[in-house]
């Protein structure tokens, strides 16, 4: 039973390559099988203690999710908001109003 299912799946996946519509390398290369992409690997890298503490303090102060993304030099701070009102509230908090 398993061999028949595997044969059917292989035939369905390889059919475009056999027909010449798709390179065989592309049929058998899968991002999920080859490991994480550089972006996925970077996203899963744990932040250092100080960065994590700063994110937590900003999250508490602003009342929303905050991410600090470090690069080799510099980085960026991402602040989530779900509505125009929330954006205005966050802006006011940042501006001290």
Steps between C-alpha positions, in 0.01 A plus 500: 500500500774748598705419190201563275429835670865601474503409130187706436641800685832475319324477165283805579794709620738396222244527216577869422873423489449200277284707266781756487294775666711516815870427568544179698722679753211729587258211544716332762632808676279602786575784743355293782735212420812709450476671838407853598554787263744770616206718605344215702833418662551865593148529644556198724829638641430585863553863599757580766382568853523879472312515169228273638470717814471815288229335287308403814521852647383657174217246477382591849537876438326496159250222566577313177751257349845648443798340326858622489679366195877535520728500197879503486482879536178651625160342454137594534213500748164361384184599686174321418163675487158377392307819434536869427397580858769271637760663273401844632517372860850354441614820330375707792679269745825531306469878479421530871151640449 
